[in-house]
Amino acid sequence: MEAFKILFSTSTGLMSLGVIVFIIGMGWFFARMFARKMREDAAAAKAQQQAQRH
């Protein structure tokens, strides 16, 4: 419990908490972005494949 007290009450702890939150948010953002790009790329490849058949 002492670690949580330091994390939430000292300037160093709050800066560390900010970095942790920022990194988690950045990971969430990149995961969403990469998933969207993969879906778009798969759809474009499928459309290109269908266009080549006809």
Distance bins in CASP14 RR format, pairs under 12 A and 6 or more apart:
PFRMAT RR
TARGET T0000
AUTHOR 0000-0000-0000
RMODE 2
METHOD distances of the structure
MODEL  1
1 7 0 0 0 0 0 1 0 0 0 0 0
1 8 0 0 0 0 0 1 0 0 0 0 0
1 9 0 0 0 0 0 1 0 0 0 0 0
2 8 0 0 0 0 0 1 0 0 0 0 0
2 9 0 0 0 0 0 1 0 0 0 0 0
2 10 0 0 0 0 0 1 0 0 0 0 0
3 9 0 0 0 0 0 1 0 0 0 0 0
3 10 0 0 0 0 0 1 0 0 0 0 0
3 13 0 0 0 0 1 0 0 0 0 0 0
3 16 0 0 0 0 0 1 0 0 0 0 0
3 17 0 0 0 0 0 1 0 0 0 0 0
4 10 0 0 0 0 0 1 0 0 0 0 0
4 13 0 0 0 0 0 1 0 0 0 0 0
4 16 0 0 0 0 0 1 0 0 0 0 0
4 17 0 0 0 0 0 1 0 0 0 0 0
5 13 0 0 0 0 1 0 0 0 0 0 0
6 12 1 0 0 1 0 0 0 0 0 0 0
6 13 1 0 0 1 0 0 0 0 0 0 0
6 14 0 0 0 0 1 0 0 0 0 0 0
6 15 0 0 0 0 0 1 0 0 0 0 0
6 16 0 0 0 0 1 0 0 0 0 0 0
6 17 0 0 0 0 0 1 0 0 0 0 0
7 13 1 0 1 0 0 0 0 0 0 0 0
7 14 1 0 0 1 0 0 0 0 0 0 0
7 15 0 0 0 0 0 1 0 0 0 0 0
7 16 1 0 0 1 0 0 0 0 0 0 0
7 17 1 0 1 0 0 0 0 0 0 0 0
7 18 0 0 0 0 0 1 0 0 0 0 0
7 19 0 0 0 0 0 1 0 0 0 0 0
7 20 0 0 0 0 1 0 0 0 0 0 0
7 21 0 0 0 0 0 1 0 0 0 0 0
8 14 1 0 0 1 0 0 0 0 0 0 0
8 15 0 0 0 0 0 1 0 0 0 0 0
8 16 0 0 0 0 0 1 0 0 0 0 0
8 17 1 0 0 1 0 0 0 0 0 0 0
8 18 0 0 0 0 0 1 0 0 0 0 0
9 16 0 0 0 0 0 1 0 0 0 0 0
9 17 0 0 0 0 0 1 0 0 0 0 0
10 16 0 0 0 0 1 0 0 0 0 0 0
10 17 0 0 0 0 0 1 0 0 0 0 0
11 17 0 0 0 0 0 1 0 0 0 0 0
11 18 0 0 0 0 0 1 0 0 0 0 0
12 18 0 0 0 0 0 1 0 0 0 0 0
12 19 0 0 0 0 0 1 0 0 0 0 0
13 19 0 0 0 0 1 0 0 0 0 0 0
13 20 0 0 0 0 1 0 0 0 0 0 0
13 21 0 0 0 0 0 1 0 0 0 0 0
14 20 0 0 0 0 0 1 0 0 0 0 0
14 21 0 0 0 0 0 1 0 0 0 0 0
15 21 0 0 0 0 0 1 0 0 0 0 0
15 22 0 0 0 0 0 1 0 0 0 0 0
16 22 0 0 0 0 0 1 0 0 0 0 0
16 23 0 0 0 0 0 1 0 0 0 0 0
17 23 0 0 0 0 0 1 0 0 0 0 0
17 24 0 0 0 0 0 1 0 0 0 0 0
18 24 0 0 0 0 1 0 0 0 0 0 0
18 25 0 0 0 0 0 1 0 0 0 0 0
18 26 0 0 0 0 0 1 0 0 0 0 0
19 25 0 0 0 0 0 1 0 0 0 0 0
19 26 0 0 0 0 0 1 0 0 0 0 0
20 26 0 0 0 0 0 1 0 0 0 0 0
20 27 0 0 0 0 0 1 0 0 0 0 0
21 27 0 0 0 0 0 1 0 0 0 0 0
21 28 0 0 0 0 0 1 0 0 0 0 0
22 28 0 0 0 0 0 1 0 0 0 0 0
22 29 0 0 0 0 0 1 0 0 0 0 0
23 29 0 0 0 0 0 1 0 0 0 0 0
23 30 0 0 0 0 0 1 0 0 0 0 0
24 30 0 0 0 0 0 1 0 0 0 0 0
24 31 0 0 0 0 0 1 0 0 0 0 0
25 31 0 0 0 0 1 0 0 0 0 0 0
25 32 0 0 0 0 0 1 0 0 0 0 0
25 33 0 0 0 0 0 1 0 0 0 0 0
26 32 0 0 0 0 0 1 0 0 0 0 0
26 33 0 0 0 0 0 1 0 0 0 0 0
27 33 0 0 0 0 1 0 0 0 0 0 0
27 34 0 0 0 0 1 0 0 0 0 0 0
27 35 0 0 0 0 0 1 0 0 0 0 0
28 34 0 0 0 0 0 1 0 0 0 0 0
28 35 0 0 0 0 0 1 0 0 0 0 0
29 35 0 0 0 0 0 1 0 0 0 0 0
29 36 0 0 0 0 0 1 0 0 0 0 0
30 36 0 0 0 0 0 1 0 0 0 0 0
30 37 0 0 0 0 0 1 0 0 0 0 0
31 37 0 0 0 0 0 1 0 0 0 0 0
31 38 0 0 0 0 0 1 0 0 0 0 0
32 38 0 0 0 0 0 1 0 0 0 0 0
32 39 0 0 0 0 0 1 0 0 0 0 0
33 39 0 0 0 0 0 1 0 0 0 0 0
33 40 0 0 0 0 0 1 0 0 0 0 0
34 40 0 0 0 0 0 1 0 0 0 0 0
34 41 0 0 0 0 0 1 0 0 0 0 0
35 41 0 0 0 0 0 1 0 0 0 0 0
35 42 0 0 0 0 0 1 0 0 0 0 0
36 42 0 0 0 0 0 1 0 0 0 0 0
36 43 0 0 0 0 0 1 0 0 0 0 0
37 43 0 0 0 0 0 1 0 0 0 0 0
37 44 0 0 0 0 0 1 0 0 0 0 0
38 44 0 0 0 0 0 1 0 0 0 0 0
38 45 0 0 0 0 0 1 0 0 0 0 0
39 45 0 0 0 0 0 1 0 0 0 0 0
39 46 0 0 0 0 0 1 0 0 0 0 0
40 46 0 0 0 0 0 1 0 0 0 0 0
40 47 0 0 0 0 0 1 0 0 0 0 0
41 47 0 0 0 0 0 1 0 0 0 0 0
41 48 0 0 0 0 0 1 0 0 0 0 0
42 48 0 0 0 0 0 1 0 0 0 0 0
42 49 0 0 0 0 0 1 0 0 0 0 0
43 49 0 0 0 0 0 1 0 0 0 0 0
43 50 0 0 0 0 0 1 0 0 0 0 0
44 50 0 0 0 0 0 1 0 0 0 0 0
44 51 0 0 0 0 0 1 0 0 0 0 0
45 51 0 0 0 0 0 1 0 0 0 0 0
45 52 0 0 0 0 0 1 0 0 0 0 0
46 52 0 0 0 0 0 1 0 0 0 0 0
46 53 0 0 0 0 0 1 0 0 0 0 0
47 53 0 0 0 0 0 1 0 0 0 0 0
47 54 0 0 0 0 0 1 0 0 0 0 0
48 54 0 0 0 0 0 1 0 0 0 0 0
END
